[in-house]
């Protein structure tokens, strides 16, 4: 599948070799907000190890549960993500 001309296109999905999936949530004024799904807890812990914990983000904490985003988990071309 051909990637978009602008990789920061809203809803663009990228999969890494380790199974991590990243989806562009929003891109504005040169900044890009993404959502990442790691294949397991160990991968997540390894990735965030050098980061500084800043607490819970209230805007994200108020979002619906993850099930609201995973039902009908399909790409634009109708393929189901695995």
N, C-alpha and C positions, 0 to 999 in steps of 0.2 A: 504494500500500500504506500502510495506517495505521501510524504509528510507535507503539511501546509507550508506555504511560502514564509509565513511568520510562525516560528515554532511556539510563540506565546499566544496562539489563538485560543480563545475561550473554549473549553471542553476538549481540547486536544489531549489524547492519552499517549503515554509513553511507557514502555515496559523495558526494564533493565534485565541483564543476564541473570541476576540473582533472584528474579521473581518480583522485585519491587515494581509497583505501578505508580505512575505520577500523572495527575490530571490537572490541567490548567484551570483554575477556578475563575480568575480575573486577571486582566492586564491593563494597567492604567498608568500614564505618565512615566513610562519606563520601568515600572515595578511590576513584578509578576507574583501572584499568589497561587500556590499549588496545594493540592491534597495528595499525600503519598500513602500508599498501602504497602506495608512490608510483608514478606511471605511468612514471617514468624517473629516471636518476641526477641529471640537472640539477635536477629538482624537489626531490629529496631534499636535494641540496647547498644549494640556496637556502633551504629550510626550516630546516636545522640551522645555517646560518651564524652566527646570534647565540648559539647554545648553547655551553656549555663541555663539552669531551670529558672523560669520567670513566673511560675505559678500558673493558675488557670486563666484562660482568656474568656471573659464573660460573654462576649458575642458568640463564641463557639460553644460554650457550655449551654447556651440557650437554644441551640439547634435541635431539630427532631432527632430521635435515635437513629443509629446507623441503618436499621432495617428500612427506613424511609428512602434511603439512597441506593439500596441493593436490590430491591424488587425489580424484576425486568432488566437486569444488569446486561444491557446490550450496547453495542457500538452503533454508530450512525448507519452502517451498512447492514444492520440486522443480525450481526454475529454475536453470539453470547460469549462474554468474557469467561475465561477459565482460570 
